[in-house]
Structure formats: C-alpha cells, structure tokens
Amino acid sequence: MSEPIRVVVTGAAGQIAYSILYMIAKGDVFGPNQPLILHLLDIPLMMGVLEGVVMELADCALPLLVSVVPTDDPAVAFKDVSAAFLVGAMPRKQGMERKDLLAANVTIFKVQGEALDKYARKDVKVLVVGNPANTNALVCSQYAPSIPKENFTAMTRLDQNRAQSQIAAKVGVPVANVSNIIIWGNHSSTQFPDASNAKVVVNGKEVPAPSAVQDDAWLRTYFVETVQKRGAAVIAARKMSSAMSAAKAACDHVRDWFQGTAPGRFVSMGVLSDGSYGTPKDVIFSFPVSISNGKWQIVQGLSVDDFAKERLAITGKELEEERSEAFAVVNA
Ligand SMILES: NC(=O)c1ccc[n+]([C@@H]2O[C@H](COP(=O)([O-])OP(=O)(O)OC[C@H]3O[C@@H](n4cnc5c(N)ncnc54)[C@H](O)[C@@H]3O)[C@@H](O)[C@H]2O)c1
C-alpha cells in the first residue's frame, strides 16, 4: 500500500457528490492500492447534511478510506490535495438568466482558484464539473497562476459516455465495443458529438463507426441532438438533473488522467485550447486527448469535414462569448 493522497470534492453535500464519494472511496479512480483522505467542501448552510454524508462514508466501512475532512473553509479543503473534483456550483433558480448563473458561478471558481493556488500541491489535477464547466475551469486556472494551466480540465465525459451508449444501442453491440467518440467544444447544447472517427467492434472485427451504423443522416441529426439534449431529457423524467451518470463520468475522466489511455484510444476532455483544428485559443475546449504519465495531449491529424468544421465554429464562438462575460464579472 502507498502513502494516502488527499482528494477534495466540492459540493460534497449535493447529489452528484453523493455518488462520486462512494466511487472514489472504493478505489474506482486511484486504484485498489491507493489509500485516500477525502476532503469534503460545501457551504456553511449544508454542514448538517454533510455530517450525514460523513456518517454514511464511515458506515460503508471502506478499507481505502483513511479519513474524512468535512469543512466549509476552502483553506482546509484545498490543503495539500493531489486531485480536486470541483462539483459545487450555484444551481439555476427560477427566473434566473444564463448571464446571472454565469456571474454567480465564475465568482465561486475565482475564489476556489485562489485557494488552490495557495494551499494545494503544485501538481494537483483539477476537474471542473459545476456549470458552466468550461468557463469555470478557465477562470479557476487564471486565479491559480502557480499551478500549470494543463492541470485544469472541464468535464465532457458524460457527453462522451452518452454518445457511446447511443452508438452501441443503434448498432446492437455492448457499450464496451465502442471507442474513440469525440465531444468537441463546450459542455452545453452547442457541443458537437462526433462519431466519424469512432470505432465499433462488430462480430469480432473493429470497423469505423459510420460503416457499422450505416445511417449518415442519423449520425448527423438524431444522434447529435439526442446527446446534446440528454441532460434535459433526464431532468424531464427524474425531476432532478443527472447525478449517478455525472459521478461515473467524473470518475472515468480523473481515472484516465491519472492512469492513462490505451494505445490507439482517446477520450474527450475540456482542456486549454492551443488553436488545434482551427478552434479559438485560450478557451477550455473539449478535444480528443490521449494520456500517458499523467499528461494529456490533443490528438492531431483526425479528419474534420465541413459539417464538423461548422459545428466547431459555433461551439468555439459560444466559449469566446462566455469568456468575455466571465472576465467582465471577475474584473469588475
Ligand atoms: N459537466 C457535466 O457534465 C455536468 C453534469 C451534471 C451536472 N453538472 C453540474 O454539476 C453541478 C452540481 O450538480 P448537483 O446535481 O450535484 O447539484 P446539487 O445542487 O445537488 O449540489 C451542489 C452542491 O454544491 C454546493 N455549493 C454551492 N456553492 C458552493 C461553494 N461555493 N463551495 C462549495 N460547495 C458549494 C451546494 O451547497 C450543494 O450542496 C451543477 O452545476 C450541475 O449543473 C455538470
């Protein structure tokens, strides 16, 4: 067994955290030989609820969980952490404009960036789940100048997992037979789920997804829209937003970041854009990445047709607009 590492989950009294904490604490992310100290951050009003979560974690009797630190103080929450799951955010309330939601949230991520800068390990890996996730991650990294920019990422893995499951169902194969789906851009309805470079194993043979699906019209319309609107469909059915699947996706994202991707395989992550594929620079844009030794790299040389280029431009423009709105708020 190695030395325990410290991992923080923010929004720890919320619904995504309720699933994430169990998955992390039983070894799904850092492996079966990595003991953990979990730091749980939420707002003062939620400390009572958080106490119940701490009781349940104890009652799970998980061998890897060395201790739990519940707190409403970012200085305690971010102290010496190796990984940060930034889930906590202000939910959209009735009558709230998108701009108001962005303003409330970027302020939270400015404060948390400053706290990470001061208290976390300099090699901390940060995943932002709280929405607007891409722009929150950008703001957070801006306020943590002592931590490398590549250590800040935003979650589009839930969209990737949703897309993978749609393709598997359409072809009639297990979900594990589908790989290399790409989510481009923002984690919002402008995202572009793209299966044109994906692979599917059919009857023991790996083939390009478009030839397995054999329905280009479906791939360009129904598939794209279903993935883009899946979050809203879950809310309509459950009366609450995706939580179990969001938690699983966050764990997949951070596990692959720490443990790497298999040769020839890639996953989608919101990372700082270097302008690859004609995208705007210096926004957190979801790209296909391969990962080794804890470092991600944008996969280069994939085919992007005119249909895809148009969609990349739309989602890139939205991210540039969010960036201007966000920095107008934090610089005010
Ligand atoms: N990127 C994605 O794919 C994805 C998917 C699903 C949900 N989300 C987002 O994840 C976020 C959390 O969702 P949820 O369902 O768990 O919400 P929730 O409302 O159940 O929980 C959020 C928790 O965050 C806490 N919180 C608020 N401000 C905080 C702060 N400054 N510091 C610490 N904690 C704070 C709240 O008190 C609450 O306990 C939302 O923003 C949601 O939109 C993202």
The ligand as an SDF file (V2000), in Angstrom:
LIG
                    3D

 44 48  0  0  0  0  0  0  0  0999 V2000
  -20.1880   18.8070  -16.6950 N   0  0  0  0  0  0  0  0  0  0  0  0
  -21.2090   17.9600  -16.6420 C   0  0  0  0  0  0  0  0  0  0  0  0
  -21.3210   17.0320  -17.4640 O   0  0  0  0  0  0  0  0  0  0  0  0
  -22.2850   18.0680  -15.5680 C   0  0  0  0  0  0  0  0  0  0  0  0
  -23.2470   17.0590  -15.4620 C   0  0  0  0  0  0  0  0  0  0  0  0
  -24.2160   17.1490  -14.4770 C   0  0  0  0  0  0  0  0  0  0  0  0
  -24.2280   18.2360  -13.6160 C   0  0  0  0  0  0  0  0  0  0  0  0
  -23.2880   19.2100  -13.7430 N   0  0  0  0  0  0  0  0  0  0  0  0
  -23.2390   20.3680  -12.8250 C   0  0  0  0  0  0  0  0  0  0  0  0
  -22.6980   19.9300  -11.5850 O   0  0  0  0  0  0  0  0  0  0  0  0
  -23.0950   20.8290  -10.5590 C   0  0  0  0  0  0  0  0  0  0  0  0
  -23.5460   20.0780   -9.3200 C   0  0  0  0  0  0  0  0  0  0  0  0
  -24.7050   19.3250   -9.5950 O   0  0  0  0  0  0  0  0  0  0  0  0
  -25.5210   18.5990   -8.4200 P   0  0  0  0  0  0  0  0  0  0  0  0
  -26.6450   17.8940   -9.0930 O   0  0  0  0  0  0  0  0  0  0  0  0
  -24.6190   17.8350   -7.5280 O   0  0  0  0  0  0  0  0  0  0  0  0
  -26.0930   19.8770   -7.6720 O   0  0  0  0  0  0  0  0  0  0  0  0
  -26.6230   19.9920   -6.1550 P   0  0  0  0  0  0  0  0  0  0  0  0
  -27.3610   21.2830   -6.1270 O   0  0  0  0  0  0  0  0  0  0  0  0
  -27.2900   18.7330   -5.7040 O   0  0  0  0  0  0  0  0  0  0  0  0
  -25.2850   20.1420   -5.3130 O   0  0  0  0  0  0  0  0  0  0  0  0
  -24.4420   21.2520   -5.4290 C   0  0  0  0  0  0  0  0  0  0  0  0
  -23.7820   21.4370   -4.0820 C   0  0  0  0  0  0  0  0  0  0  0  0
  -22.7980   22.4690   -4.2490 O   0  0  0  0  0  0  0  0  0  0  0  0
  -22.8130   23.2310   -3.0630 C   0  0  0  0  0  0  0  0  0  0  0  0
  -22.1610   24.5260   -3.2900 N   0  0  0  0  0  0  0  0  0  0  0  0
  -22.6710   25.6660   -3.7950 C   0  0  0  0  0  0  0  0  0  0  0  0
  -21.7570   26.6430   -3.7600 N   0  0  0  0  0  0  0  0  0  0  0  0
  -20.6330   26.1090   -3.2460 C   0  0  0  0  0  0  0  0  0  0  0  0
  -19.3390   26.6260   -2.9520 C   0  0  0  0  0  0  0  0  0  0  0  0
  -19.0390   27.9070   -3.2000 N   0  0  0  0  0  0  0  0  0  0  0  0
  -18.4200   25.7980   -2.4150 N   0  0  0  0  0  0  0  0  0  0  0  0
  -18.7150   24.5100   -2.1510 C   0  0  0  0  0  0  0  0  0  0  0  0
  -19.9290   23.9670   -2.3880 N   0  0  0  0  0  0  0  0  0  0  0  0
  -20.8710   24.7580   -2.9410 C   0  0  0  0  0  0  0  0  0  0  0  0
  -24.2900   23.3340   -2.7140 C   0  0  0  0  0  0  0  0  0  0  0  0
  -24.4780   23.7290   -1.3680 O   0  0  0  0  0  0  0  0  0  0  0  0
  -24.7470   21.9020   -2.9810 C   0  0  0  0  0  0  0  0  0  0  0  0
  -24.6050   21.0750   -1.8460 O   0  0  0  0  0  0  0  0  0  0  0  0
  -24.1510   21.7280  -11.2000 C   0  0  0  0  0  0  0  0  0  0  0  0
  -23.5120   22.9440  -11.5970 O   0  0  0  0  0  0  0  0  0  0  0  0
  -24.5680   20.9600  -12.4340 C   0  0  0  0  0  0  0  0  0  0  0  0
  -25.0660   21.8360  -13.4440 O   0  0  0  0  0  0  0  0  0  0  0  0
  -22.3130   19.1350  -14.7020 C   0  0  0  0  0  0  0  0  0  0  0  0
  1  2  1  0
  2  3  2  0
  2  4  1  0
  4  5  1  0
  4 44  2  0
  5  6  2  0
  6  7  1  0
  7  8  2  0
  8  9  1  0
  8 44  1  0
  9 10  1  0
  9 42  1  0
 10 11  1  0
 11 12  1  0
 11 40  1  0
 12 13  1  0
 13 14  1  0
 14 15  2  0
 14 16  1  0
 14 17  1  0
 17 18  1  0
 18 19  2  0
 18 20  1  0
 18 21  1  0
 21 22  1  0
 22 23  1  0
 23 24  1  0
 23 38  1  0
 24 25  1  0
 25 26  1  0
 25 36  1  0
 26 27  1  0
 26 35  1  0
 27 28  2  0
 28 29  1  0
 29 30  1  0
 29 35  2  0
 30 31  1  0
 30 32  2  0
 32 33  1  0
 33 34  2  0
 34 35  1  0
 36 37  1  0
 36 38  1  0
 38 39  1  0
 40 41  1  0
 40 42  1  0
 42 43  1  0
M  CHG  2   8   1  16  -1
M  END
$$$$
